[in-house]
Amino acid sequence: VQLVESGGGLVQPGGSLRLSCVASGFTFRLYHMNWYRQAPGKEREVVATISPSGITTSYRESVKGRFTISRDNAQNTVYLQMNSLKPEDTAVYYCSDSGRHWGQGTQVTVSS
């Protein structure tokens, strides 16, 4: 199993980034997928979850209305569109198949 995140970087407050996670080694379309993040000195927290079909999504309160999770089952890829970014969104972002496996993470830094 492999999960490979990309799309992180340095962005100014109010900016946008789109994270991608390409999955392989398991039947992607059957699993809920999650984006988590971990800031320095803090515990890893779930950011967003999407159902296998992509119909149902959920978000932590602090990102509702700013982040959108989506997936392309034909491409075994899950995305996280992040808009109106804030400095407190700075963290390493990870994708996961419901906690079974994890990618290596991609750094997101929001700073002026």
Disulfide bonds with the S-S distance in Angstrom:
Cys21-Cys95 1.85
